[in-house]
């Protein structure tokens, strides 16, 4: 007879279309569910919510839902991004004193490769 407590598909009671746990229609997914499919909300507004009682927090918990049809793919690694990352890593390995690729990320407290750091210490 009575609808589940959190059944409000038109948002009349909760201000947002609201469904009980596991009763959201297909096509509305949580951020985590989108992520599993390689998607992200992509700036779309929250479309609906799931509400459920949590015994653990002794209250009502909410999860926002997004429309799968408006979701965007998680940014893929493109050749451009790969190159940019490689350049950034190279910069972090390149010693500003001897200009060589040290082969490791320079320790930030030294700011140079180890031989240069030794040399600077010896010279000081
Ligand atoms: Zn060096």
Backbone and ligand atoms as CSV (ligand in chain L), in Angstrom:
chain,resi,resn,atom,element,x,y,z
A,1,UNK,N,N,0.824,-1.199,0.000
A,1,UNK,CA,C,0.000,0.000,0.000
A,1,UNK,C,C,0.864,1.257,0.000
A,2,UNK,N,N,1.614,1.467,1.076
A,2,UNK,CA,C,2.384,2.701,1.163
A,2,UNK,C,C,3.693,2.554,0.395
A,3,UNK,N,N,4.063,3.645,-0.228
A,3,UNK,CA,C,5.338,3.702,-0.930
A,3,UNK,C,C,6.473,3.623,0.088
A,4,UNK,N,N,7.626,3.149,-0.358
A,4,UNK,CA,C,8.781,3.251,0.552
A,4,UNK,C,C,8.996,4.699,0.954
A,5,UNK,N,N,9.552,4.873,2.099
A,5,UNK,CA,C,9.705,6.199,2.690
A,5,UNK,C,C,10.462,7.172,1.783
A,6,UNK,N,N,11.436,6.680,1.064
A,6,UNK,CA,C,12.273,7.582,0.270
A,6,UNK,C,C,11.898,7.576,-1.201
A,7,UNK,N,N,10.696,7.126,-1.525
A,7,UNK,CA,C,10.255,7.109,-2.918
A,7,UNK,C,C,9.651,8.459,-3.264
A,8,UNK,N,N,10.374,9.259,-4.047
A,8,UNK,CA,C,9.896,10.602,-4.406
A,8,UNK,C,C,10.467,10.970,-5.771
A,9,UNK,N,N,10.014,10.288,-6.806
A,9,UNK,CA,C,10.641,10.463,-8.130
A,9,UNK,C,C,10.469,11.876,-8.693
A,10,UNK,N,N,9.540,12.652,-8.175
A,10,UNK,CA,C,9.362,14.008,-8.700
A,10,UNK,C,C,9.943,15.073,-7.780
A,11,UNK,N,N,10.553,14.640,-6.700
A,11,UNK,CA,C,11.194,15.603,-5.807
A,11,UNK,C,C,10.212,16.468,-5.051
A,12,UNK,N,N,8.990,15.990,-4.853
A,12,UNK,CA,C,7.985,16.818,-4.181
A,12,UNK,C,C,8.267,16.960,-2.686
A,13,UNK,N,N,8.811,15.930,-2.117
A,13,UNK,CA,C,9.104,15.992,-0.680
A,13,UNK,C,C,10.536,16.407,-0.403
A,14,UNK,N,N,11.461,15.939,-1.249
A,14,UNK,CA,C,12.875,16.129,-0.917
A,14,UNK,C,C,13.556,17.192,-1.768
A,15,UNK,N,N,12.836,17.757,-2.723
A,15,UNK,CA,C,13.415,18.826,-3.529
A,15,UNK,C,C,14.212,18.328,-4.723
A,16,UNK,N,N,14.595,17.082,-4.669
A,16,UNK,CA,C,15.308,16.421,-5.768
A,16,UNK,C,C,14.596,15.101,-5.988
A,17,UNK,N,N,14.522,14.633,-7.217
A,17,UNK,CA,C,14.006,13.272,-7.406
A,17,UNK,C,C,14.771,12.311,-6.491
A,18,UNK,N,N,14.043,11.523,-5.741
A,18,UNK,CA,C,14.669,10.713,-4.698
A,18,UNK,C,C,14.181,9.273,-4.776
A,19,UNK,N,N,15.126,8.389,-4.639
A,19,UNK,CA,C,14.804,6.955,-4.690
A,19,UNK,C,C,15.413,6.253,-3.492
A,20,UNK,N,N,14.772,5.183,-3.061
A,20,UNK,CA,C,15.397,4.376,-2.012
A,20,UNK,C,C,16.582,3.614,-2.587
A,21,UNK,N,N,17.386,3.125,-1.714
A,21,UNK,CA,C,18.561,2.325,-2.065
A,21,UNK,C,C,18.173,1.234,-3.053
A,22,UNK,N,N,18.925,1.103,-4.112
A,22,UNK,CA,C,18.751,0.068,-5.135
A,22,UNK,C,C,17.484,0.223,-5.971
A,23,UNK,N,N,16.811,1.342,-5.879
A,23,UNK,CA,C,15.580,1.499,-6.654
A,23,UNK,C,C,15.672,2.641,-7.659
A,24,UNK,N,N,16.848,3.187,-7.832
A,24,UNK,CA,C,17.014,4.254,-8.819
A,24,UNK,C,C,16.855,3.666,-10.217
A,25,UNK,N,N,16.243,4.422,-11.133
A,25,UNK,CA,C,16.071,3.914,-12.492
A,25,UNK,C,C,17.404,3.767,-13.215
A,26,UNK,N,N,17.409,2.948,-14.223
A,26,UNK,CA,C,18.592,2.805,-15.064
A,26,UNK,C,C,18.929,4.168,-15.649
A,27,UNK,N,N,20.192,4.411,-15.842
A,27,UNK,CA,C,20.580,5.673,-16.452
A,27,UNK,C,C,20.910,6.734,-15.434
A,28,UNK,N,N,20.614,6.481,-14.156
A,28,UNK,CA,C,21.031,7.385,-13.086
A,28,UNK,C,C,22.046,6.642,-12.237
A,29,UNK,N,N,23.236,7.212,-12.172
A,29,UNK,CA,C,24.328,6.509,-11.517
A,29,UNK,C,C,25.035,7.410,-10.512
A,30,UNK,N,N,25.567,6.801,-9.481
A,30,UNK,CA,C,26.400,7.557,-8.545
A,30,UNK,C,C,27.754,7.817,-9.196
A,31,UNK,N,N,28.472,8.752,-8.598
A,31,UNK,CA,C,29.805,9.080,-9.102
A,31,UNK,C,C,30.678,7.816,-9.154
A,32,UNK,N,N,30.541,6.971,-8.134
A,32,UNK,CA,C,31.337,5.746,-8.088
A,32,UNK,C,C,30.938,4.774,-9.198
A,33,UNK,N,N,29.641,4.687,-9.451
A,33,UNK,CA,C,29.175,3.796,-10.524
A,33,UNK,C,C,29.636,4.306,-11.888
A,34,UNK,N,N,29.617,5.645,-12.054
A,34,UNK,CA,C,30.121,6.217,-13.310
A,34,UNK,C,C,31.586,5.849,-13.489
A,35,UNK,N,N,32.324,6.000,-12.392
A,35,UNK,CA,C,33.766,5.767,-12.442
A,35,UNK,C,C,34.071,4.331,-12.895
A,36,UNK,N,N,33.274,3.391,-12.417
A,36,UNK,CA,C,33.476,1.999,-12.799
A,36,UNK,C,C,33.318,1.810,-14.301
A,37,UNK,N,N,32.515,2.674,-14.905
A,37,UNK,CA,C,32.321,2.578,-16.359
A,37,UNK,C,C,33.241,3.516,-17.109
A,38,UNK,N,N,34.205,4.102,-16.435
A,38,UNK,CA,C,35.138,5.008,-17.087
A,38,UNK,C,C,34.528,6.354,-17.402
A,39,UNK,N,N,33.523,6.740,-16.614
A,39,UNK,CA,C,32.838,8.012,-16.852
A,39,UNK,C,C,32.953,8.905,-15.629
A,40,UNK,N,N,32.712,10.212,-15.869
A,40,UNK,CA,C,32.639,11.177,-14.781
A,40,UNK,C,C,31.444,12.077,-15.030
A,41,UNK,N,N,30.902,12.737,-14.006
A,41,UNK,CA,C,29.698,13.564,-14.215
A,41,UNK,C,C,29.916,14.623,-15.298
A,42,UNK,N,N,31.105,15.189,-15.375
A,42,UNK,CA,C,31.408,16.127,-16.452
A,42,UNK,C,C,30.676,17.454,-16.321
A,43,UNK,N,N,30.507,17.927,-15.090
A,43,UNK,CA,C,29.936,19.251,-14.882
A,43,UNK,C,C,28.424,19.314,-14.884
A,44,UNK,N,N,27.766,18.209,-15.127
A,44,UNK,CA,C,26.300,18.231,-15.097
A,44,UNK,C,C,25.808,18.382,-13.661
A,45,UNK,N,N,24.614,18.991,-13.479
A,45,UNK,CA,C,24.088,19.110,-12.117
A,45,UNK,C,C,23.619,17.745,-11.597
A,46,UNK,N,N,23.479,17.661,-10.288
A,46,UNK,CA,C,22.942,16.446,-9.683
A,46,UNK,C,C,21.524,16.243,-10.196
A,47,UNK,N,N,21.231,15.052,-10.685
A,47,UNK,CA,C,19.934,14.790,-11.292
A,47,UNK,C,C,18.937,14.233,-10.279
A,48,UNK,N,N,19.431,13.500,-9.324
A,48,UNK,CA,C,18.555,12.840,-8.359
A,48,UNK,C,C,19.414,12.378,-7.190
A,49,UNK,N,N,18.770,11.754,-6.225
A,49,UNK,CA,C,19.546,11.241,-5.099
A,49,UNK,C,C,18.947,9.935,-4.605
A,50,UNK,N,N,19.801,9.185,-3.966
A,50,UNK,CA,C,19.355,7.994,-3.247
A,50,UNK,C,C,19.413,8.348,-1.769
A,51,UNK,N,N,18.363,8.009,-1.051
A,51,UNK,CA,C,18.399,8.191,0.401
A,51,UNK,C,C,18.233,6.840,1.055
A,52,UNK,N,N,18.962,6.641,2.115
A,52,UNK,CA,C,18.788,5.400,2.873
A,52,UNK,C,C,19.119,5.655,4.333
A,53,UNK,N,N,18.519,4.826,5.142
A,53,UNK,CA,C,18.796,4.921,6.575
A,53,UNK,C,C,20.083,4.182,6.861
A,54,UNK,N,N,20.937,4.797,7.607
A,54,UNK,CA,C,22.188,4.160,7.980
A,54,UNK,C,C,22.158,3.843,9.463
A,55,UNK,N,N,22.283,2.579,9.781
A,55,UNK,CA,C,22.299,2.205,11.194
A,55,UNK,C,C,23.597,2.704,11.825
A,56,UNK,N,N,24.645,2.680,10.996
A,56,UNK,CA,C,25.954,3.047,11.532
A,56,UNK,C,C,25.989,4.511,11.989
A,57,UNK,N,N,25.455,5.396,11.152
A,57,UNK,CA,C,25.477,6.803,11.527
A,57,UNK,C,C,24.181,7.199,12.218
A,58,UNK,N,N,23.277,6.249,12.331
A,58,UNK,CA,C,21.994,6.497,12.978
A,58,UNK,C,C,21.294,7.701,12.360
A,59,UNK,N,N,21.266,7.720,11.062
A,59,UNK,CA,C,20.601,8.825,10.388
A,59,UNK,C,C,20.325,8.464,8.955
A,60,UNK,N,N,20.032,9.480,8.157
A,60,UNK,CA,C,19.749,9.268,6.745
A,60,UNK,C,C,20.976,9.660,5.948
A,61,UNK,N,N,21.341,8.835,5.019
A,61,UNK,CA,C,22.478,9.152,4.172
A,61,UNK,C,C,21.995,9.359,2.744
A,62,UNK,N,N,22.751,10.140,1.996
A,62,UNK,CA,C,22.364,10.476,0.629
A,62,UNK,C,C,23.522,10.207,-0.325
A,63,UNK,N,N,23.196,9.781,-1.527
A,63,UNK,CA,C,24.182,9.684,-2.595
A,63,UNK,C,C,23.588,10.381,-3.807
A,64,UNK,N,N,24.373,11.250,-4.402
A,64,UNK,CA,C,23.887,11.973,-5.577
A,64,UNK,C,C,23.947,11.085,-6.813
A,65,UNK,N,N,23.008,11.308,-7.696
A,65,UNK,CA,C,22.940,10.538,-8.942
A,65,UNK,C,C,23.104,11.475,-10.130
A,66,UNK,N,N,23.774,10.968,-11.134
A,66,UNK,CA,C,24.009,11.731,-12.357
A,66,UNK,C,C,23.480,10.943,-13.541
A,67,UNK,N,N,23.164,11.659,-14.599
A,67,UNK,CA,C,22.651,10.994,-15.796
A,67,UNK,C,C,23.806,10.405,-16.591
A,68,UNK,N,N,23.725,9.102,-16.808
A,68,UNK,CA,C,24.786,8.426,-17.571
A,68,UNK,C,C,24.892,9.013,-18.970
A,69,UNK,N,N,23.757,9.449,-19.543
A,69,UNK,CA,C,23.785,9.948,-20.925
A,69,UNK,C,C,24.508,11.283,-21.032
A,70,UNK,N,N,24.646,12.020,-19.906
A,70,UNK,CA,C,25.361,13.303,-19.936
A,70,UNK,C,C,26.795,13.167,-19.432
A,71,UNK,N,N,27.136,11.968,-18.976
A,71,UNK,CA,C,28.473,11.769,-18.406
A,71,UNK,C,C,29.515,11.820,-19.503
A,72,UNK,N,N,30.738,12.175,-19.089
A,72,UNK,CA,C,31.842,12.254,-20.045
A,72,UNK,C,C,32.897,11.226,-19.669
A,73,UNK,N,N,33.652,10.792,-20.652
A,73,UNK,CA,C,34.703,9.818,-20.323
A,73,UNK,C,C,35.754,10.443,-19.412
A,74,UNK,N,N,36.288,9.642,-18.511
A,74,UNK,CA,C,37.413,10.076,-17.702
A,74,UNK,C,C,38.542,10.431,-18.657
A,75,UNK,N,N,39.238,11.542,-18.360
A,75,UNK,CA,C,40.274,12.006,-19.296
A,75,UNK,C,C,41.256,10.898,-19.630
A,76,UNK,N,N,41.320,10.487,-20.852
A,76,UNK,CA,C,42.262,9.429,-21.214
A,76,UNK,C,C,43.674,9.981,-21.332
A,77,UNK,N,N,44.666,9.111,-21.241
A,77,UNK,CA,C,46.051,9.513,-21.459
A,77,UNK,C,C,46.246,9.692,-22.954
A,78,UNK,N,N,46.503,10.913,-23.361
A,78,UNK,CA,C,46.756,11.162,-24.781
A,78,UNK,C,C,48.264,11.258,-24.981
A,79,UNK,N,N,48.741,11.154,-26.220
A,79,UNK,CA,C,50.185,11.328,-26.468
A,79,UNK,C,C,50.677,12.672,-25.925
A,80,UNK,N,N,49.868,13.724,-26.066
A,80,UNK,CA,C,50.258,15.038,-25.563
A,80,UNK,C,C,50.460,15.031,-24.058
A,81,UNK,N,N,49.522,14.400,-23.334
A,81,UNK,CA,C,49.644,14.370,-21.880
A,81,UNK,C,C,50.826,13.518,-21.460
A,82,UNK,N,N,51.047,12.406,-22.171
A,82,UNK,CA,C,52.177,11.541,-21.849
A,82,UNK,C,C,53.477,12.315,-22.020
A,83,UNK,N,N,53.582,13.058,-23.113
A,83,UNK,CA,C,54.796,13.843,-23.373
A,83,UNK,C,C,54.969,14.913,-22.308
A,84,UNK,N,N,53.897,15.569,-21.925
A,84,UNK,CA,C,53.983,16.633,-20.924
A,84,UNK,C,C,54.442,16.059,-19.585
A,85,UNK,N,N,53.903,14.882,-19.242
A,85,UNK,CA,C,54.304,14.241,-17.994
A,85,UNK,C,C,55.780,13.867,-18.027
A,86,UNK,N,N,56.225,13.318,-19.165
A,86,UNK,CA,C,57.620,12.919,-19.299
A,86,UNK,C,C,58.521,14.133,-19.163
A,87,UNK,N,N,58.131,15.254,-19.776
A,87,UNK,CA,C,58.939,16.465,-19.695
A,87,UNK,C,C,59.004,16.967,-18.258
A,88,UNK,N,N,57.877,16.895,-17.551
A,88,UNK,CA,C,57.845,17.352,-16.162
A,88,UNK,C,C,58.762,16.486,-15.306
A,89,UNK,N,N,58.727,15.178,-15.550
A,89,UNK,CA,C,59.588,14.283,-14.774
A,89,UNK,C,C,61.055,14.516,-15.091
A,90,UNK,N,N,61.344,14.762,-16.390
A,90,UNK,CA,C,62.726,15.023,-16.784
A,90,UNK,C,C,63.221,16.278,-16.066
A,91,UNK,N,N,62.353,17.297,-15.999
A,91,UNK,CA,C,62.747,18.550,-15.349
A,91,UNK,C,C,63.062,18.306,-13.875
A,92,UNK,N,N,62.335,17.399,-13.259
A,92,UNK,CA,C,62.559,17.140,-11.835
A,92,UNK,C,C,63.842,16.342,-11.606
A,93,UNK,N,N,64.351,15.726,-12.699
A,93,UNK,CA,C,65.575,14.925,-12.568
A,93,UNK,C,C,66.801,15.690,-13.041
A,94,UNK,N,N,66.589,16.849,-13.712
A,94,UNK,CA,C,67.711,17.554,-14.323
A,94,UNK,C,C,68.326,18.534,-13.327
A,95,UNK,N,N,69.595,18.373,-13.103
A,95,UNK,CA,C,70.309,19.208,-12.136
A,95,UNK,C,C,70.541,20.600,-12.725
A,96,UNK,N,N,70.198,21.654,-12.015
A,96,UNK,CA,C,70.382,23.012,-12.553
A,96,UNK,C,C,71.855,23.437,-12.551
A,97,UNK,N,N,72.703,22.728,-11.833
A,97,UNK,CA,C,74.119,23.119,-11.765
A,97,UNK,C,C,74.904,22.498,-12.906
A,98,UNK,N,N,74.831,21.143,-13.020
A,98,UNK,CA,C,75.622,20.490,-14.067
A,98,UNK,C,C,74.778,20.198,-15.310
A,99,UNK,N,N,73.476,20.486,-15.235
A,99,UNK,CA,C,72.584,20.343,-16.392
A,99,UNK,C,C,72.445,18.896,-16.863
A,100,UNK,N,N,72.813,17.941,-16.045
A,100,UNK,CA,C,72.669,16.546,-16.454
A,100,UNK,C,C,71.393,15.967,-15.877
A,101,UNK,N,N,70.856,14.970,-16.607
A,101,UNK,CA,C,69.740,14.197,-16.085
A,101,UNK,C,C,70.320,13.244,-15.043
A,102,UNK,N,N,70.009,13.474,-13.802
A,102,UNK,CA,C,70.612,12.698,-12.722
A,102,UNK,C,C,70.123,11.250,-12.730
A,103,UNK,N,N,69.000,10.980,-13.396
A,103,UNK,CA,C,68.473,9.629,-13.410
A,103,UNK,C,C,67.564,9.358,-12.223
A,104,UNK,N,N,67.420,10.334,-11.349
A,104,UNK,CA,C,66.503,10.235,-10.207
A,104,UNK,C,C,65.942,11.629,-9.957
A,105,UNK,N,N,64.822,11.682,-9.259
A,105,UNK,CA,C,64.253,12.982,-8.934
A,105,UNK,C,C,65.159,13.664,-7.921
A,106,UNK,N,N,65.562,14.889,-8.230
A,106,UNK,CA,C,66.489,15.604,-7.351
A,106,UNK,C,C,65.851,15.808,-5.972
A,107,UNK,N,N,66.598,15.558,-4.923
A,107,UNK,CA,C,66.058,15.802,-3.579
A,107,UNK,C,C,65.728,17.279,-3.433
A,108,UNK,N,N,64.513,17.571,-3.007
A,108,UNK,CA,C,64.103,18.987,-2.975
A,108,UNK,C,C,64.922,19.790,-1.968
A,109,UNK,N,N,65.419,19.151,-0.918
A,109,UNK,CA,C,66.172,19.930,0.076
A,109,UNK,C,C,67.562,20.301,-0.444
A,110,UNK,N,N,68.028,19.577,-1.498
A,110,UNK,CA,C,69.314,19.923,-2.116
A,110,UNK,C,C,69.101,20.824,-3.322
A,111,UNK,N,N,68.159,20.428,-4.171
A,111,UNK,CA,C,67.894,21.201,-5.378
A,111,UNK,C,C,68.898,20.922,-6.476
A,112,UNK,N,N,69.839,20.042,-6.241
A,112,UNK,CA,C,70.834,19.648,-7.246
A,112,UNK,C,C,71.007,18.137,-7.178
A,113,UNK,N,N,71.818,17.608,-8.103
A,113,UNK,CA,C,72.142,16.191,-8.020
A,113,UNK,C,C,73.103,15.978,-6.846
A,114,UNK,N,N,73.305,14.735,-6.474
A,114,UNK,CA,C,74.116,14.464,-5.284
A,114,UNK,C,C,75.577,14.865,-5.450
A,115,UNK,N,N,76.214,14.528,-6.611
A,115,UNK,CA,C,77.602,14.970,-6.777
A,115,UNK,C,C,77.734,16.474,-6.661
A,116,UNK,N,N,76.810,17.222,-7.280
A,116,UNK,CA,C,76.874,18.688,-7.196
A,116,UNK,C,C,76.676,19.134,-5.756
A,117,UNK,N,N,75.753,18.491,-5.051
A,117,UNK,CA,C,75.508,18.847,-3.656
A,117,UNK,C,C,76.781,18.614,-2.841
A,118,UNK,N,N,77.461,17.491,-3.104
A,118,UNK,CA,C,78.731,17.209,-2.423
A,118,UNK,C,C,79.763,18.280,-2.734
A,119,UNK,N,N,79.861,18.597,-4.037
A,119,UNK,CA,C,80.832,19.601,-4.464
A,119,UNK,C,C,80.555,20.941,-3.811
A,120,UNK,N,N,79.280,21.317,-3.757
A,120,UNK,CA,C,78.930,22.606,-3.162
A,120,UNK,C,C,79.276,22.611,-1.697
A,121,UNK,N,N,79.027,21.463,-1.032
A,121,UNK,CA,C,79.331,21.391,0.388
A,121,UNK,C,C,80.830,21.500,0.612
A,122,UNK,N,N,81.610,20.788,-0.275
A,122,UNK,CA,C,83.057,20.800,-0.136
A,122,UNK,C,C,83.604,22.201,-0.363
A,123,UNK,N,N,83.007,22.910,-1.356
A,123,UNK,CA,C,83.491,24.239,-1.700
A,123,UNK,C,C,83.165,25.246,-0.603
A,124,UNK,N,N,82.102,24.981,0.133
A,124,UNK,CA,C,81.670,25.953,1.126
A,124,UNK,C,C,82.573,26.019,2.367
L,1,ZN,ZN,ZN,74.599,18.253,-10.848
